[in-house]
Amino acid sequence: MKIQCNDLLEGERRFSFSYDAEQFPVLMEIAADGNCEFPVPIDFSLRARQTADLVEVDGEFATRLRLRCSRCLKPFEMDRDAPVALTYSRQLPESLILDGDGEIQLSPEEAGLIPYEGEEIDLIEGLQEQVVLSIPYRTLCSDDCKGLCSRCGADLNQGDCGCDEDAIDPRFEALKHLKLPDKS
């Protein structure tokens, strides 16, 4: 998806489109690793406007993710929608001062500015980043997922496995008889 900067001189522009995950290289790497799949296209609804030397793009996207539960390892799907906020700048300043005293300075990258040249802005890289940032780090198929038994590996969502919960790991059995001096 590309924006023509000349189109923004007349005011803000709204647009909606859908892209398959195959059009985003990083999303394809994530899918190839088996961490997350995108079974449906990613729908974007965006607004772009130009103010001075900046082009601001905001809106939202929605898609469906196929993930693996972090506790029980079963695959599950979840709907995902998140806001999009991108700011493009033709000329990046050396640093940005956030307060009047000049104490806090940020680089353009730290401030979230994305450089562009010419009269066209390619949104693919910025949109891809927004989608990647929305993928949950720890995924659960449900809030009450019990996970797998640490002893036998049974799925505890299917029922109790019968393992003794009070059993001590044999590697730590010797510590059971350890007596530490009283500090008082």
C-alpha positions as a Python dict, from the first residue, in 0.01 Angstrom:
ca = {
    (1, 'M'): (0, 0, 0),
    (2, 'K'): (143, 332, -105),
    (3, 'I'): (28, 687, -34),
    (4, 'Q'): (85, 971, -279),
    (5, 'C'): (180, 1281, -76),
    (6, 'N'): (22, 1507, -342),
    (7, 'D'): (-316, 1350, -262),
    (8, 'L'): (-284, 1470, 98),
    (9, 'L'): (-245, 1835, 5),
    (10, 'E'): (-625, 1854, -39),
    (11, 'G'): (-685, 1724, 315),
    (12, 'E'): (-702, 1391, 491),
    (13, 'R'): (-758, 1073, 299),
    (14, 'R'): (-939, 763, 428),
    (15, 'F'): (-890, 418, 286),
    (16, 'S'): (-959, 54, 365),
    (17, 'F'): (-794, -254, 222),
    (18, 'S'): (-711, -619, 298),
    (19, 'Y'): (-372, -787, 262),
    (20, 'D'): (-278, -1151, 301),
    (21, 'A'): (6, -1218, 545),
    (22, 'E'): (216, -1336, 247),
    (23, 'Q'): (261, -971, 147),
    (24, 'F'): (451, -901, 471),
    (25, 'P'): (798, -1067, 485),
    (26, 'V'): (830, -1066, 866),
    (27, 'L'): (482, -1213, 914),
    (28, 'M'): (577, -1496, 679),
    (29, 'E'): (890, -1564, 888),
    (30, 'I'): (677, -1580, 1204),
    (31, 'A'): (433, -1818, 1033),
    (32, 'A'): (718, -2035, 901),
    (33, 'D'): (857, -2069, 1256),
    (34, 'G'): (517, -2199, 1367),
    (35, 'N'): (471, -1924, 1625),
    (36, 'C'): (166, -1762, 1469),
    (37, 'E'): (-38, -1814, 1153),
    (38, 'F'): (-276, -1577, 978),
    (39, 'P'): (-569, -1785, 844),
    (40, 'V'): (-758, -1480, 710),
    (41, 'P'): (-646, -1156, 544),
    (42, 'I'): (-556, -855, 757),
    (43, 'D'): (-816, -577, 717),
    (44, 'F'): (-692, -219, 752),
    (45, 'S'): (-901, 95, 795),
    (46, 'L'): (-673, 400, 790),
    (47, 'R'): (-669, 777, 770),
    (48, 'A'): (-373, 979, 638),
    (49, 'R'): (-312, 1352, 671),
    (50, 'Q'): (-20, 1583, 617),
    (51, 'T'): (84, 1851, 865),
    (52, 'A'): (393, 2057, 781),
    (53, 'D'): (672, 1807, 710),
    (54, 'L'): (493, 1512, 873),
    (55, 'V'): (249, 1258, 732),
    (56, 'E'): (39, 1095, 1002),
    (57, 'V'): (-133, 764, 938),
    (58, 'D'): (-372, 625, 1198),
    (59, 'G'): (-663, 386, 1218),
    (60, 'E'): (-690, 18, 1301),
    (61, 'F'): (-652, -333, 1168),
    (62, 'A'): (-835, -658, 1235),
    (63, 'T'): (-743, -1019, 1166),
    (64, 'R'): (-756, -1369, 1309),
    (65, 'L'): (-449, -1539, 1459),
    (66, 'R'): (-381, -1911, 1494),
    (67, 'L'): (-153, -1961, 1796),
    (68, 'R'): (-38, -2230, 2040),
    (69, 'C'): (-133, -2209, 2406),
    (70, 'S'): (168, -2137, 2629),
    (71, 'R'): (38, -2373, 2897),
    (72, 'C'): (-115, -2676, 2719),
    (73, 'L'): (45, -2633, 2372),
    (74, 'K'): (-287, -2686, 2190),
    (75, 'P'): (-356, -2473, 1883),
    (76, 'F'): (-635, -2216, 1907),
    (77, 'E'): (-757, -1912, 1716),
    (78, 'M'): (-828, -1562, 1840),
    (79, 'D'): (-952, -1243, 1680),
    (80, 'R'): (-708, -956, 1698),
    (81, 'D'): (-770, -589, 1635),
    (82, 'A'): (-539, -307, 1729),
    (83, 'P'): (-482, 60, 1659),
    (84, 'V'): (-234, 181, 1400),
    (85, 'A'): (-33, 501, 1453),
    (86, 'L'): (252, 587, 1217),
    (87, 'T'): (428, 920, 1162),
    (88, 'Y'): (644, 975, 854),
    (89, 'S'): (889, 1263, 818),
    (90, 'R'): (1065, 1386, 507),
    (91, 'Q'): (1350, 1543, 708),
    (92, 'L'): (1454, 1396, 1039),
    (93, 'P'): (1590, 1641, 1299),
    (94, 'E'): (1908, 1554, 1491),
    (95, 'S'): (1710, 1529, 1816),
    (96, 'L'): (1376, 1629, 1958),
    (97, 'I'): (1347, 1827, 2282),
    (98, 'L'): (1038, 1730, 2480),
    (99, 'D'): (1047, 1983, 2762),
    (100, 'G'): (1121, 2353, 2781),
    (101, 'D'): (1442, 2300, 2983),
    (102, 'G'): (1606, 2100, 2706),
    (103, 'E'): (1683, 1810, 2938),
    (104, 'I'): (1504, 1528, 2757),
    (105, 'Q'): (1618, 1464, 2404),
    (106, 'L'): (1506, 1183, 2178),
    (107, 'S'): (1640, 1063, 1848),
    (108, 'P'): (1385, 1067, 1564),
    (109, 'E'): (1369, 686, 1580),
    (110, 'E'): (1297, 696, 1955),
    (111, 'A'): (1019, 945, 1889),
    (112, 'G'): (867, 705, 1636),
    (113, 'L'): (937, 905, 1320),
    (114, 'I'): (979, 704, 999),
    (115, 'P'): (1184, 868, 723),
    (116, 'Y'): (1060, 887, 364),
    (117, 'E'): (1183, 1043, 42),
    (118, 'G'): (1004, 1157, -268),
    (119, 'E'): (630, 1195, -310),
    (120, 'E'): (531, 838, -224),
    (121, 'I'): (519, 658, 110),
    (122, 'D'): (517, 277, 122),
    (123, 'L'): (318, 170, 428),
    (124, 'I'): (405, -203, 416),
    (125, 'E'): (698, -186, 659),
    (126, 'G'): (517, 32, 915),
    (127, 'L'): (195, -171, 898),
    (128, 'Q'): (389, -495, 932),
    (129, 'E'): (554, -361, 1248),
    (130, 'Q'): (216, -268, 1396),
    (131, 'V'): (81, -620, 1335),
    (132, 'V'): (391, -785, 1485),
    (133, 'L'): (369, -566, 1795),
    (134, 'S'): (7, -672, 1847),
    (135, 'I'): (85, -1045, 1860),
    (136, 'P'): (62, -1152, 2225),
    (137, 'Y'): (387, -1267, 2382),
    (138, 'R'): (223, -1522, 2609),
    (139, 'T'): (-83, -1686, 2460),
    (140, 'L'): (-349, -1876, 2648),
    (141, 'C'): (-633, -2076, 2495),
    (142, 'S'): (-845, -1969, 2794),
    (143, 'D'): (-788, -1784, 3120),
    (144, 'D'): (-850, -2101, 3321),
    (145, 'C'): (-617, -2328, 3119),
    (146, 'K'): (-446, -2567, 3363),
    (147, 'G'): (-159, -2657, 3131),
    (148, 'L'): (47, -2974, 3134),
    (149, 'C'): (160, -3182, 3432),
    (150, 'S'): (526, -3106, 3507),
    (151, 'R'): (587, -3472, 3592),
    (152, 'C'): (411, -3678, 3323),
    (153, 'G'): (311, -3417, 3062),
    (154, 'A'): (-61, -3499, 3072),
    (155, 'D'): (-306, -3226, 2973),
    (156, 'L'): (-459, -3119, 3306),
    (157, 'N'): (-759, -2966, 3122),
    (158, 'Q'): (-867, -3324, 3043),
    (159, 'G'): (-863, -3420, 3412),
    (160, 'D'): (-628, -3506, 3696),
    (161, 'C'): (-332, -3721, 3591),
    (162, 'G'): (-283, -3884, 3932),
    (163, 'C'): (74, -3765, 3989),
    (164, 'D'): (172, -3696, 4350),
    (165, 'E'): (184, -3316, 4385),
    (166, 'D'): (383, -3333, 4712),
    (167, 'A'): (662, -3549, 4568),
    (168, 'I'): (1003, -3384, 4587),
    (169, 'D'): (1226, -3371, 4282),
    (170, 'P'): (1501, -3630, 4347),
    (171, 'R'): (1767, -3371, 4257),
    (172, 'F'): (1659, -3164, 4560),
    (173, 'E'): (1595, -3453, 4803),
    (174, 'A'): (1921, -3385, 4993),
    (175, 'L'): (1814, -3028, 5067),
    (176, 'K'): (1515, -3157, 5264),
    (177, 'H'): (1743, -3245, 5556),
    (178, 'L'): (1955, -2929, 5541),
    (179, 'K'): (1952, -2728, 5865),
    (180, 'L'): (2049, -2361, 5847),
    (181, 'P'): (2169, -2170, 6157),
    (182, 'D'): (1917, -1942, 6320),
    (183, 'K'): (2012, -1574, 6267),
    (184, 'S'): (1844, -1446, 6582),
}
